[in-house]
Amino acid sequence: MNQSNVQRRPVLVVGAGPIGLTAALALCHFGLPATILEAEPKDRLRPGSRAIYFHKATLQHLEDIFPGLGKTFAEHGVVWPIKRTLFRGKEVYMKRYPAPDPNALPPFTSLPQVEAEKFLYQACLEAGVEFVWETPVADVKTDEEGVVVITQSGERWVCDYLIAADGARSTVRQSVGIEMEGPRTKDYFVVVDVKEDENDPLPLERVFHYQHPAVGGRNVLFVPFAGGWRIDLQLLDGDDPEQFGSVEGVKQWLPKVMPEKYADRITWVSTYRFFQVVAKSFTDRHHRVLLAGEAAHLFAPFGARGMNSGVPDAIMAAKAVQTALDAKTREEAKAAIAAAANERLIAARYNRDCAGIALEHLQGTDPAINMKREVAASLAPILPRLGKWLDEGPYGPKSGPPQLSTKY
């Protein structure tokens, strides 16, 4: 090997999306140097708002690894004061949130991923993260001694540990032979982002419609974010995703559920299937690589489980790497990596199961579930807990495995 063509670092992060940025920031927080290899150019354009909903726990994680970051997210996002759920056009649930404490993190915030990445990137620059742009990874090899990353240009990077945050088509995951498992359903959804009319905005409310009467009984979700709206339309069996998911197709159905002006304010359209896919392992057989974010799991946007589980993936991976590098023996180091990988695998499988429960609730093809929803909708005015059940159903259970400790 030509030694002049080898770059050496203690730790590498592959991928400069929000999870890779979080991993690098966490490494710096734990006192380690962080280097990110990113396939795309520095000034790449990222279409759409993508992930928009950040739970309070996620904001707290970011605040812990870089004080002020969680608050920055909250200040630039929106917190809707009201959420509503309707069944066939009739309101069955409404919740009004108390005014948030300006001195505390809000229960959530909603802002486009491109804005979140901007704040994360700036924090990484301040923390001293090294960025290597336009460096797509071609192959990754691991053994008991460490990791070798081979880029598409033939350059070699050597490190002790690597955090893979290179997304759904992760080259790192495939290179080390980790497979994904879980259902990829045939249920299609169309996601649309529209720019808000600042001179005449809609009320700041999250609204979910079961079987919206204006669009043939399809489910529709409206989520506000800073500067716009996310609209999520669930297609029915037999619907053509290309027809409903093209810009022209969206312009046909969107005016039926929003004021007509929003058809001319479309900024992004995407079609997705309801995935419930998790890596069989979050580490390789030599315990040198840890997967995080979509390199490790793919969930449907309903429930906001992707980004909000990717952030603790990244932070726990960084902490495990610190522990492994400080370990006195190789066995202790492997145990630290294995423990982190197993904990995040348990969390991912839990989230996958929740996504399955949410999909079953949304589909309404099961007669028992359908009957339960109809009865709940009819009784919601006198039994509010049934309206709450309808409101929470599309997102799956809220409780789960123990959360990542914020005591760093």
N, C-alpha and C positions, 0 to 999 in steps of 0.2 A: 504494500500500500504506500502511495506517495504521501509522506507525513505532512508535506506542505499543504496538501489539499484536505487536511483533516482539522475540523474545528472541535474543540473540547469545551464542555460546560458540565457543571455538576447536575443540572436539571434542565430539561427542555420542555416547552409547551408547544404543541402543534395546533395551530388555529387561533386567529385573532378575532373571533366572534365574541359575544358577551361572556361565554363560559371560559374561553381561553384567557380573556382579559382578567376575569375574576380569579382564575387559577394563578396567573402571574402576580396579581396584586396580593393574593394570599401568601405566595412564596416570599415576597418582599416583607410582608407583615411578620412572617415567621423567621426573618433574618437570613433568607437565602437569596442568592442572585437569580434573576428570572430572565430567560430568553425565549421569545416567541418566534416560531417559524410560520409564516403565513404565505399561502400560495398566490394570493392576489396582490395587486399593487396597493400602495399606501392610500391612495385617493379613490379607491374603488367605490362604485355606487351600489348601495344595497336597496333593492326595490321593496316598497311596501312598509307597513308599520310592524309586521311580523308579531313577535310577542309584545303585548302591551300591558299586561296586568301583573303587578308585583305585590305579593303578599307582604304584610308587616314583618313576618319572620325573615323574608328575603332582604327587606330594607335594613333590618337589624344586623343581619350577617354582613352586609356591605358596610354599614356604619362601624362594625367591630374591626374589620380589617383595614379600613381607611376612614377615620373619623371625619364626618361631614358628608360622606358620599350618599348614605341613605337619605339624609335630609335634603341633599341636592335633588335626588330623584323625586322626593315628595314635593318639593317646591316647584318643580317644573311639570309635574303631572297633575291630573285632576282626581278628585275624590267626589264621586257623585253622591248627593245627599239623599237620593231616593232610588229604590229599585222596585220594579213592578213585574208581575207575572200575569198573563192573560191566557184563558183557555177558550178557543174559538171566538175570540173577540171580546170576551167578558173578563173583567179583572177579578182574579181570585186571590191575589196577595199583593200587599204593598208594605214596604218598610221604609221608614224615615230614619236616617242615621243622625245621631247627635252631632253638633258642630265639633270638628276635630280640635284637640288641644294644640295650639300653635307651638307649644314647647315640647311636644312629643311626636313620635312618628305616627302617621295615620294608620288605620287598619289596612289600607291598601293605597296604591296610586296607579294611575293609568297613563302611560306615555309611550310613544312609538319606540321600537327597539333601536332605531337609528339614533335617537336622542340618548337612550341609555348607553349605547356604545360610545357615543361622544364623551359622556361624563366618565365612563370607565377608562377610556383611552387617555384622557387628560390626567386622571388619577395615576395611571400606570407611568406616564411620563414623569410626573412629580416623584413617584416612588423609585424611579431609575430603571424601569424595565427596558431591556434591549429588544428592539424589533428588527426582524430580518424579513423584508418584504419580497414578494415575487420569488418565493422559494418553495415550489410545490414538492411534497414528499413523494418519492417513487416506491420506497421499500423501507421496512424497519426490521431489524434482526435483534433478538435478545439472547443472552446466555447468562451464566452465573456471574460473569464479570461486568455486565452492563448492557448498554444499548448502542447500536449503530444505526444511524438514520442516513439513508442514501437519497439525495434529492434528484430531481429529473435532470439537472445539469451535470450530475455525476459527483457533486460535492458530498463529502462525508462529515457527519456530525456525530460525535461520541459523547455519551453522557451516562451517569449512574442511573438516573430515573427519568421517565418521560410521562407527561400528562397529555393524553389524547383528547383534544377538544375540536377535532376536525370534522364534526358534523355527521349527518345521517349516512353519507357514503364514505365514512372514515377509512382512509388508506391505512392508518395505523392499525385499526382493529382488524382489518382484513389481512394485513401483513403478518400479524402475530397469531392468526388462525382462530380468532374468537367469532363465533356465529351468533346471529340474532334468532330469537324464538318468540312466537306469539302470533296471534291472528292479524291478518290484514283484511279487514272486512270489505264488502262491496258497497258499503254505505258512503255516499258522496256528499260533500258539503262545498258550498261556494262561499268564499270569504271576499268581502269588498271593503275597501277603505274609501271614504269620501272626505273631502275637505269641508270644514264647517264654514258657514256664512257668518262671519263675525258681526255683521251689521244686523242680522236677524237669526240668531242661533236657536236651535231647539232646546227645550228644557233639559237640564243636565240630569238625565235619569238612565239607569240600565233597565232595559225592558226585554222580557222574553215572552214570545208568543208560541203557545202550543197551537198547532193547526190553524194558522192565520187564515181567516176566510177570504182575504183578498188575493191570496196566492195559492189557491187550490188546496188549502189545508196543510201546507208545508210549515215546519217550525222555523221561526225567525228570531234571531237574537240581535239586539242593538246594544253596543257598548261604546260609550264616549271615551275618547282619549284626548290628550292635549292637542288641540288644533283640528280634531276631526271625529269621525265615527267609524266603528267597525260593525259591519253587518254580516251575519253568518246565516246562510240559508241552507236548510237540510233538504236534500233532494229525495224524492220518492222513488220506489222501485220502478224502473222503466224510464225514468227521466234521462235525458241525454246531457251528461256533464258539459260537453262542449257547447251545447246550445245555451244552457243556463249560465255557464261560466265564461262565455266570451263577453267582451265589452258591450257589443251590440245586444247580446242576450240580456245582460244586466240592465241595460237601458230600457228593456221591455218590462221587466218585473219590478225594478226598484221604485218607480213612481207609484206603484200600487201600495207600497208600505211606508213611503216617505214623501215629503213634498217634492214636487216634480223637479225643482231646481237642482236637487242633488244628483240627478242623472248626468248633469254637466259638470259635476265636481268630483268625478271618480278619479282616484289617484293610483289604485292598485286593485287587481282582481286575481284571485288564485282559486284553484279547485284542489281539494284534498280528500283522501280516503281516511276512514277512522282506523288509525293504527294503534295496536296495543303490543308493541314489540320491545323486548328487553334482551340485552346481551346475556349469553349463558354464564359469562364470568366478567367481572369488571377489572380483572388483571390477567396478565399472561402467565404461562406456566413457570417462568423464572421470577415472577414477582418484581418486574422492572418497569412495567407500564401500568398506568391506571387510566381507565376510561371515564369521561365526564360528559354530561349533557347529551346531545343527540348522537354522539359517538357510542353512547351506552344504552339509550332508550329513545323510542319514538312514541309519543302520545298525541292524541287528537287535541286541538286547542281548547275544547270544552274542559273546564276545570282548571285551566292555567297551570297544568302540572309539569310542562316541559321546562321552561326557564326557572320556575320556582323549585324544581328538584335539581336542575343543573347547577345552580349556584352552590348549594351544600355539597354536591358531588365534587366541585372544584376545590372548595375550601378544605373538605376532609382529605382530598387527595394531596393537597399541599402540606397539610399537617402530618399526614402519614409519611410523606417524603422527608420532612424534617426529622421525624422520629427515626426513620430508617437510616438516614445519614449520620445521626448521632449514636446509633446502636453500636454496642461493643462487639457483637458477633453477627455473622451473616444470618443466622437463624432468627435472632431478634429482629433484624431488619425485615426479613421475609414475613415474620408474624405481624409486624406493623402494617405492611402493605396489604396482607391478606385480610386483616381485621377491617380496615377501611373499605376494601373492595366488597367484603361480605355485607357490611352494614348498609352500604349504598345499594347493593343488589336487592336486599330485603325491602328497602324503601321503594325501589323501582318496581318490584313485583307487586307490592301493595298498590302503587299508583296504577299499574296495569289492570289490576282487578277492579279498582275504582272506575277506571275508564270503561270497563266492560259493563259494570252495573249502570253507569250513566247512559251508555248506548242502548241497553235494554229498556231503560226508562224512556229514552227519546223515541225509539222506533215505534212502539205501540203495536207491534205485530202480534205479540203474545196476548191472547184474549184476557187472561187474568190481569196482566198489567194494564191493559186498555180499560178494562172495567174499573179497576182501582182508581185510575186517573179520572174517569168520568164521574165516579161517585165522589171522589175528593173535590172535584171542581164544583159539583152541585151543592155540597155541604160546606164548602169553604166560608161562605158568608156567616154561618153560625158556628163553625168550628175552625177558627183561624189556624190551628196547627196543621190542618189538612192543606190549607193554602201554602203554608211554609214548606210542607213536604213536596208540593208541586214545584215550588220555587227552587228548592235545593236539589231535587232529583237529577236534573241534567248535568250536575257537576260531580255526582258521586259522593260518597261519605267524606266528611271533613276531618274526622279523627284518623289516626294511623299510627305507624311505628314511632318510636322515640325520635324526636327532632335532634338535629345536630346541635351540640352544646355551643352556646355563644361565649363560653368562658375560654378565651384563647390566651 
